[in-house]
Amino acid sequence: MYFRTLNPRMAGAVAAGALLAGCGGGTPSAGAIADTHSIAAIDSVGIPPVPHGTLGKSWIRPDAARQWLLYVSDGENGAVDIYSFRKERGKLVGQITGLSFPYGQCVDKNGNVYVVDNDTSRIYEYAHGGTTPIATAKDKFGKPDGCAVDRTSGNVAISNFSGSSSSDAGGLDIFSGGLSGKQTYYTNPNLYRVFPGAYGVTGGFFAQGIDYSGVSNFVELLPGQKQFTMLTGLTIAFPGSVQWDGSWLDVTDQNYGYGYTTMIYRVSVTGSSVTVVHSSHLIDDCYPNYDWMVAIQPFVTGGSKDNVVAAGNLNCPNRENFYKYTTGGTPTWSLPSKIAPAAPYGQTISGPSRN
């Protein structure tokens, strides 16, 4: 099932109307969620990516490169908004414009930030605090929604939600040694749609996907292998993303409990078995009496002193929240709506100490 094009700013209102009209204000059934979300769009509110207009020229404050920075993809405005993360928490210090539909992001060991543009199938690499790409590449195989960089090999793994046509199956495109390297494509019947993934500590790549019937799966591609290993022990209602936070794999369910709310699972993997060691339920009360928090690719700071999850809420326009990772719950703070991204998709936190 495919949905008509919707304005991301209206995501919350559309979702609210659908739930209230169909279920008297209650939570939809698992069957209803599976049917509407099975092969719809990258986000669980059912909004397919569409190209958007751009803002003015890119800009960055001169001292931004010396700060910890939060990058957030704004799918509505075709931009990446850059905020101070620590020193002047939440202050808008720059903006990368001229993109079409920026989606997932990732960061390498040097603090360089990678942004995938779903509409153009291009990947951009920016130095910490920079607004001009230091490298670009074209994904030859499909429409990307996320990325990850292997800290050891420098390989860049691009998750493709679909092939070049929206009806084609997605897969994983790995650039050997960096964006200028050879592209190798991996597909699997259990991954008709592929969501943003991550490299683990041993070089295996982990991702979530849905198969042709809409069933969610969690998989690993081991180094040197051509086939994905199916992982068991974790139930996901609707995939979000996977991130390595420096100590653990963090797996996002953007439809936890078959409702429009987000859970992040901290997991360990042994062989093909997954063990959940911690869970953080991200709650938002932007709509009174409802927990409608849809985050596709939150960023977890892991074991650092911040202990923060940065997560844009696609169910509420101009909503970028921050949570204490160990407890989850309601946001500890949020960006002011007047400077928050209209439709926040991927986000990354990059520090100057990595350069």
HELIX and SHEET records of a PDB file:
HELIX    1   1 PRO A    8  MET A   10  5                                   3    
HELIX    2   2 ALA A   11  CYS A   23  1                                  13    
HELIX    3   3 ALA A   30  HIS A   37  1                                   8    
HELIX    4   4 ALA A   64  ARG A   66  5                                   3    
HELIX    5   5 TYR A  256  TYR A  258  5                                   3    
HELIX    6   6 PRO A  352  ARG A  354  5                                   3    
SHEET    1   A 5 TRP A  59  ILE A  60  0                                        
SHEET    2   A 5 LEU A  92  ILE A  96 -1                                        
SHEET    3   A 5 ALA A  79  SER A  84 -1                                        
SHEET    4   A 5 LEU A  69  ASP A  74 -1                                        
SHEET    5   A 5 PRO A 344  SER A 350 -1                                        
SHEET    1   B 4 PRO A 102  VAL A 107  0                                        
SHEET    2   B 4 VAL A 113  ASP A 117 -1                                        
SHEET    3   B 4 ARG A 122  TYR A 126 -1                                        
SHEET    4   B 4 ALA A 135  LYS A 138 -1                                        
SHEET    1   C 4 GLY A 142  VAL A 149  0                                        
SHEET    2   C 4 VAL A 156  GLY A 163 -1                                        
SHEET    3   C 4 ALA A 169  PHE A 175 -1                                        
SHEET    4   C 4 GLN A 183  TYR A 186 -1                                        
SHEET    1   D 3 ARG A 193  VAL A 194  0                                        
SHEET    2   D 3 PHE A 205  ILE A 210 -1                                        
SHEET    3   D 3 ALA A 198  TYR A 199 -1                                        
SHEET    1   E 4 ARG A 193  VAL A 194  0                                        
SHEET    2   E 4 PHE A 205  ILE A 210 -1                                        
SHEET    3   E 4 SER A 216  LEU A 221 -1                                        
SHEET    4   E 4 THR A 229  LEU A 231 -1                                        
SHEET    1   F 4 PRO A 239  TRP A 244  0                                        
SHEET    2   F 4 LEU A 249  ASP A 253 -1                                        
SHEET    3   F 4 THR A 262  THR A 270 -1                                        
SHEET    4   F 4 SER A 273  LEU A 282 -1                                        
SHEET    1   G 4 PHE A 299  VAL A 300  0                                        
SHEET    2   G 4 VAL A 308  GLY A 312 -1                                        
SHEET    3   G 4 GLU A 320  LYS A 324 -1                                        
SHEET    4   G 4 TRP A 333  SER A 334 -1                                        
END                                                                             
